Amino acid sequence: MTKLTGITLATLAVTALTALPAAAEPERAGRGGLNWSTCQGQSDPRLQCADLTVPLDYNDPGGRQITVAVSRIATAKPGLRHGVLLTVPGGPGGSGLGLPASAAEQLPQSVRDRFDLVGFDPRGVGRSTPVSCGLDSSDLALSKLHPWPAADGSIDENLATERRVAEACARNGGPVLRSLSTANEARDIDRIRQALGERTLSAWGTSYGTYAGAVYATMFPQRTDRILLDSNDDPDPSRVGRGWLAAYGQGLEDRFPDFAAWASAPGNPDRVADTPEEVRPLFLDLAARLDRSPLPWPGASPAELNGNVLRETMLQSLDADARFPALAQLMLAGLGRRPLPDPVLPPEQVVQNSVAASIGTLCNDVSWPTDPAGYAKDVAAERAARPLTAGLPVNVMPCAFWPSAPAEPPVRVTGRGPANVLLAQNLRDPATPYKGALKLRAAFGDRARMVTVDAGGHGVYRAHRNACGDAVVTDFLVTGRRPAEDVFCPAAPNAATPAS
């Protein structure tokens, strides 16, 4: 996820590596005419980059053109090559130029041998023609960009912030920001396919990339080969991003017990409590205390540890067991048992770009409710039902004040097309919960199969050492065979062992 509701500092750091254009001379033209050159800012020497021009407006294909940056790592065994595996990044607003390099480290050799791994920065992002809303620096903290209500539940400040952000985007975003949508990303993906000279395209979408991949598979079904969708968004066309934000309420509740077990395990140097049952009330009490009495945190944004900064850290940390220590250490600092860690802030230019691309896509995809009283009512009910997230999942976003209606309705995912889709899903995903994945599975009908893994966190394939789940996905990518029916994979041995 990352989506605006899933932007992480790690995502922003990856984007920072690809925010500047490559300047190397082209090495050679690809089969479809792409001129590949060395990727500047990328550590993997195998990675090549190229720029592709696409229409700003697909209704005016001969009009203004913009750039989509593309990357690839060609298979080292052309004799085994099956085709192209496009890695579709999360977000919206996530960079994808570096994904082939990370995929090359993550994927088994049998998959790497059969595919050229291809990535891209979606329109508006990173090395593609970029967007920015020119937001004030004070509005760029994640604990403010995400609409956490005030300590007393008031959303007055949220309403003012989201209106201010929407007005800045309308004033500064320009035509590229107005062109951002998932449907246009799907059209850009098909232009990438054409430029690569491929009749069909395989794809691996993660988080928001599952929705973008599903939209591509719906709009261009006969151009798809093997479509892997990992950590799946609910495709409800009446809600789209609003539904993804709301899903955090259930997703974080599903996932928090995994953190509680880890944070109370004997021998854990970041242990915060003696039993799992003590961790949740400890977190809630600490967040409430920090609401009342924030701790100064020089250099951070904001420059204090308050309750919403702690909640935001929880939201980010539950994505992966490897991030659990960050939350535990901040809790220990809030309790006075550790010093506050040194803050790590990504470059403002990168945040401006990622936030603008995220907001633009979320608000251009579908209309959002505009009644402040409705948001206030929903937030009050959500705070009572799910105190961990304090009303955030149903709060107001800039889309409530967006100056223009969507240019086209959201794409409704259907089962029309070849039976070539495999969904991979964790049972306890905080960002894209299992319930939403079932909705995508139902929308695809017999066109899809789903492999569900008894694991927590965001990201399935090759992420948990679950031999059952990984084997199903690998076989699908290598052979194109889907399982005859949906598959459930039990937890991997030692899956609950505390992360180091």
N, C-alpha and C positions, 0 to 999 in steps of 0.2 A: 503496500500500500503504500511504497509509498505514496498517493493522492495528497491533497493538502492535509487531509486527515491522517496522512501517514508519512509526511516528510520527516526524515531523520537527519541528524548531523552527519551520519555516514553517507546518506544519499547526497547531501549537499557537498561533502568532501569529494565524492566521485565526480559530481558535476564540475567542481572547481578544476579538475584535471583536464576537462575538455571544453572549458569556456572560451578559450582563445583559438583562432583558426590556425590550422597547420600551414606552414609556408614552404614545405619541401617541394622540389620539382617532381612532377609526375614520373613514375618509374615505367609504367606500361598501361595500356588500355585494357579494361576488362572485356568479357565477351559481349556485354551490352553497351560498351562505349564509356564506361566509367574509367577515369584516369586515377589509378591508385598511386598513393605516395606514402612516405613514412608518416606515422601519426606522432605529432609533437605532443609532449605532455603525457605520453603513455609509456609504461615501463617495459612492456612486452615487445621485443623487436620484431616478432612475427606479424604484429598488427599493422594493417595498411588502412589508409583512409582515402575517401573520395567525396566530392561534393556533387549532389544531384539537384538539378533545378526542377521545381514543381510549380503548378499554378497557385497563386495566392487564392484564387477563386475558381473552383472547378466548373462553375457555370460560365466562366470566361477564360477558357484554357489558353487563349492567345494573348491574354492580358499580362499584368504584372507577374513576374516569376519570383519565387523565393528559393532559399537553399535548404536542403535537408542533408546533413552530414552522415555518411555511411562508413562503416568499418568492416574489416573481415580478417579472419585467419583461415587461409586455404588449407584443406586437408593435406597432410603429408603423404597420403597414399591415394593418388588420383585413380589408380586402378580399382579401388574399392568405393570410389565416390558415388553416392546416391543423388546428392543435390545440395541444397542450401538449407541450413537451419537458422532462421531469423530469431534473434533474441529480442523480445518485446519488453521494454522496461516498465517498471511500476511508476507510480505517480498519482495523477498526471503531474508532469514537471520533472520527472526523473530522467537523467542522462543515460543513454545506452551505448555510447561509443566504446566504453571499456568492457562491456559485457562479454564479447567474444573471448577476451583474455581471461576473465574470471571463469567463464564456461569451460575453456580449454583446461584449466586446472581442476575443475569440478567433475567433468564428464568422464565416463570410462572410455578406454581406448577404442572400443568397438564402435562407439558413437562418433568420436572424433575422426576416425578413419573414414566414415561414410558421409561426412558433411563438411562443407565450408561453413564456418561459424560467422554469422553476419550480425552486426549491430547497427544502431542508428540513434542519433539525437532527434526526437520528434520535432516537428515544426515549432519554432518559438524557443527551443531549449538549447543551451550550451553552444556548440559550434554550428548548429543550424541558425538560420536567421532568427536572432534572439528577440525576446520581448522583455519589457520592464514596465511596471506601473509607477516607478519613481516614488515609492512609499517613503514616508518619513522614517528615519532610523528607529525612532521610538516605537514604531508599529511592527518591527521585524522580529521581536522575540517570539519564539514558538508558543510560549505560554500566553501570548497575546493574540497571535495569529489564529491559534485554536481558541474558540470562543468559550473559555472557562468563565462561568458566572462569578460574580463577586461573592465574598464570604457569606453574605446574608441571602444569597440566591438572586439578587437583583441582576437584570441584564441590561440596565441603562447604559453602562459603559460599553458593553458589547455592541449595542445598537449604534452608538456613536462611532465606535471604531470601524464596524463593518460598512457603515455609510461612507465614512471617510475613505476607506480603501476602495470601495466601488467608484467613488467620484474620482480618485486618483487614477484608477485604471481607465476610466472613460476619458479622462483628460490626456493621459500620457501613453496609453497602450497602443494606439494607432490601428491600422487595418490588419496587421499580422495578429495582434491579440484578438481582434474580432473574428478572425478566421479559425481560431483554435476550436476544435471539436473532435470527438472520437471518430465520427464519420470521416472527417477530413484526414485524420491519422490513418484510417484504413485505406483511404484513397492513396495517400502517400506511400503506404506499404506496397500497394500494388504497383506504383511507379518504381519502387525499388526492385520489385520482382522483374519488371520489364527491363530495367537498366542492367540487371544482372544476366539477362538473356535466358531466364528460366521460364519454362511453361507452367510449372507449379511451384509452390513454396511450402516448406515445412516451417513451423514456428514453435517457439517455447516462450509463452507469455507468463509473467509472474505478477501477482497482486493486481493493480490496475491494468497491467498488461494482459490479464485474462479477459477483461472486458473488451479491451482493444482487439485482442485476438479473436474473441467471439464475434465482434462486429465485423471484422475482416472476413471471417469464415461465413458470415451470413450475407454480406454484400457481394463477395466474390467466391462463392462456394466451389466452383469448378477450377479455381486457381489454387486450391489448397491440396496439400499432400498429407502430412502428418502434423496434427495440431495438438500440442501439449499445453494445457492450461493449469497452472500450478498456484494454489492459494486463491480461491475463486471469489469474485465479486457477484453479488446478486444483480441480475441484469434487468430488474423491474424497470420498464421504460417510463413509468409514471414518476419515478423517484431518482433513479440513477445515483448521482453522487450524494444526494440527501439521504438516500437509503444506506449508503456506505458509512456515512458519518454516524447515523443512528445505530448501525450494527456494532459500534464500539461498546455500547452499553452492555450487550450480552457477551460480546467477545472477551472483554476484559474480565468479566465475572467468571467465564469459563476457564480462563487462563490463570487467574490469580492464585488458585490453590497450588499450582505447580511451583510458583515462586515461594509460597508460604512453606511448602515442604523443604525446598532448598534452603531457605533463609533460616530454618530452625534445625538443620541437620547438624549433629555432633561432628566436630572436627572442621567445620566450615569457618575459615578465618573471618568471614563477614557475617557471621551468625547474628541475627537481631533478636531472637526469642528462643525459648526452650522448646516450644511445641508449635506445630503448624496452626493450631487454633488461636494462638496468641498473636499471630502476625497481622491478620486483618484489622482487629481492633487497635493494635499498636499503630498501624499505618493511618487509619482514620483519625485517631486521637492526635497523632503528630501533625497531620495536615490541618486539622482544626486549630491546633495550637499555633502553627505557623501562619494561619490566616490572621490570628489575633496579634501575634508578635513575630513578625519576620526577622530573620537574621541577616545582618549586613553581609554582602558577598561581593567585594570589590572586583571589578573586571567582568562580572557576569552580566547577562542581559535578560531580565532586569538585574540591578545590582543588589539583589537580596534573594534569600531563600524564603519564599512564602509558600502557602499551601498549594497554590496552583502550579508553581514551579515543581514541587514534589509530585503532584499529580501528572504533570506533563512528562516528568522523568519516568514515572510508572508506565505511562502510555507507550513511550519509546522503548523501555527496557523489556517489556513482556514479549516483544517480537522474537527474542531468541534467548536461550539459556545463557549464552555467553555474555549477555548484557545484564543478567541478574546482579552481578557485583556492583554495577553503577548505581542501581536503585538502593541496594542494601547499604552501600557506603554513604549515600546521601541521607538515608534514614539515620544511620549512626551519627552523622555529623549534626543532623537536626536534633538528635537526642543528647548532644554534647559529649559523645563518646569517641568522636573522631574530628579532626580538623576538616573544614570544607575543602573539597578538591580544587585544584586550579581550573578555572573555567576554560573551555575550548569553544571558540566562536569561529564559524566559517566566514570567508570573505563576504562583505555586504553585497558586492556585485552578484555573487553566486546566489545568495538568498533572494535578492530582488528578482533575478531571472526565474528561479524555480517557483517562487510564490506566484509571480504573474502568470506563468504557464499553467500552473495548477488551478488558480482561480478562474482564468479565462476558459479553460476546458470545462470545469464544473458548472460554470454559470452559462456557458453557451450551449451545453448539451441539453438542458431542460429548465423550464421555469420553476422557480421556488416560491413558496408562500411569502406574502409581503406584510401580513398583519402582525405588528409587534405584540399585541395582546395574546395572539395564538402561541407565539414562541414562549412568552412568559408563562403561560399556563402549562405548556408541555414541559418546560424546564422544571417547574415546581413538582410536577408529577414524577418526572425522571429522577430528580434528586431524592425523593422519598423512596422510590423503588430500587435505585441502584446508587447508593452513596459513594461508591468507589469513583465514579466518573462525574459526580456532582452536577449533573445536568448538561454537560458538554455535548453529548451525542445528538441532542435535539435542539440545540441553540441556533441562533441566527448566524448567517454567513453573508458575505458581500453580495451573493446572488439575490438576496431579498431586495437589494437596491440597484440591481443591474440595469443599465439604461436601455437595453434593447432585448427584445424577445429572441429566442433561438431561431436561427435561420431555417432550420428544418427539424422535424420531430426526431426524437431518439430512435435508433434502430431497434426493432423488436427481434431478438434472437429466436430463431425457429429451428426445426429439425430438417428443413429442406436443404439437401445437399448430400455429398458422399459421407458414408459412415467412417469418418477418419479423425474423430476427436476423442482425446483422453483427458479426463480431469484428475488431478491429484490434490488431495485435501487432508489437512490435519484435523483431528476431532476438536482440538482446543486452540484454534487460531484466534488471537485477540483482534486482529485487524480485518480479516475476511472470514467470519465465522462459518462453521459447518452448515448452519441453517441456510445461509445465502448460497453456498455451493450447491446445496440440494435444489435450489431454485434454478440455477444455471443448468444443472443436470436435467431437470424437468423440461426446461425450455428447448434443449437440444434433442430431447426424446431419444429415439433409437440411433440417432447420429452419433451419440456419445456413450462412453463408459466412464465409470469413476472408480478410482482406487483411493480408499480412505485409510489413513494411518492413525493408530492410537498414539498420538503424540501432541505436544503443545508447541506453539510458536508459529511464526509466519515463514513459510517456505517448506517444501516437502522433498522434492527429488534431490537425492544426494546430500541431504541436510541433517539426517538423524541416524545414519548408519542402520536404517531399517531395511534389511536384506529383502524382505517380501515386497515392500513398496518399490524399492529401487529396481528390482528385477522386472516387475511388471512394466515400469516406464521404459527401462532400457530395451526390453524386447520390442516394445511398440516402436521406439525410435529406430532401432536397427532393422526390424523386419516389416514394420507397418501393421503387424497383427495386434488387434485389440483383444482383451480377454472376452470370453463369450458372455460374461455377465459382470456386474459390478463386483469389486474385490474389497474385502476388509482385511487389513493387516494388523495384527496385535502389536503391542509395544515391543520395541527391540529390547533384548536383554540389557540390563544395567542402564536403561533409558532414564531412570529417575536418579541416577548417581549425581551428586552435586557437581556442578561445573567448577573447574579450577580457574 
